[in-house]
């Protein structure tokens, strides 16, 4: 991967993860629920009994959140670069939806293995998470295309 492609993927992942996160924060505020992935990740990290300050766990949660976004966009890039999928609105929605399903399953797994039971509306959280990932896919495709 050359520097230009790396930059393209990095910028697309930052934009997509930021758009998704802003969406989750807006839905959180609208429904007065805790649907903020970095905050929930901080609590998950706290349940792992890591010997880190709460502030360090919060920073680590944000880094993990953006790293996962980068991993998704690297996979999108491979699919688009090798013409496995066309770079289109339809593929962006499809990839976002698949990422959303992976995200939901991952959160269910994280909550289970850490025995963390946040006081949230899980159905609402998973629905918003799915649509946040569709937005992620659309944003990633748009920014990727523009660069």
C-alpha positions, 0 to 999 in steps of 0.5 A: 500500500503506497502512501497516497492509498494509506492516506486515502484510507486513513482520512476515509476511516477518520471521517466515517468513524467521526460521522458515525460517532456524531450520529450515535451522540445525537441519537443518545441525546435525542432519546436520553440513552447511553448509545455512545460507543467510546463511553461504553468501551470505557466501561467495558475496559473498566470491567476488564480490571486493567491497571489504568486510570479512568482517563487512560481507559477513556483515551484507549476506548477512543483509540480502539474505536477509531482503530476498528473504523480503520480496520473496516475501511481497510477491508472496504478498500480491498473490496473496492480496489480489487473490484470485488464490489463496485465503489457505489452507494449500494456497496456502501450501504451493503458494507455499512449494513454488514459492518453494523451486524458485525458491530452488534454481534461484537457488542453482544459478545463484549457485554457477555464476556465482561458481564457488563450490563449497562442500563440502556435500551439494548434493542434501541442501541442495536438499532441505532448502531446498525444505522450508524454503521450504514452512515459509516459505510456511506461516509467512508465511500464518499470520502474514499471516492473524493480522494 
